[in-house]
Amino acid sequence: MNIMATKVEATTQGEGLKTYYKGKIEGLEMKIRDKHMDLRRMEAQRNELNAKGRVCSELFFYRRLTYKPSQSLNHLVGVLGIYF
């Protein structure tokens, strides 16, 4: 009878640990998903900024070739949508 009570306590304790670690794993998996979403968002932002920078450098180079320095900045600001 005493051996049976010990086995029941051991299995109950094992189930408690199992649920504890299962909860921990689920929490960490959720953090991983959040980090992946943040990574995708930041990659999209980086791509957008790279595209704007590419347009900026191309416009600046084109305007520098036409020798209109006063208009180049105004045009660049208008295209990029930056207002001071």
Contacts in CASP RR format, 6 or more apart in sequence:
PFRMAT RR
TARGET T0000
AUTHOR 0000-0000-0000
METHOD contacts of the structure
MODEL  1
MNIMATKVEATTQGEGLKTYYKGKIEGLEMKIRDKHMDLRRMEAQRNELN
AKGRVCSELFFYRRLTYKPSQSLNHLVGVLGIYF
52 80 0 8 1.000
55 79 0 8 1.000
55 80 0 8 1.000
56 76 0 8 1.000
56 80 0 8 1.000
59 72 0 8 1.000
59 75 0 8 1.000
59 76 0 8 1.000
59 79 0 8 1.000
60 72 0 8 1.000
60 76 0 8 1.000
63 69 0 8 1.000
63 71 0 8 1.000
63 72 0 8 1.000
63 75 0 8 1.000
63 76 0 8 1.000
64 72 0 8 1.000
66 72 0 8 1.000
77 83 0 8 1.000
77 84 0 8 1.000
END
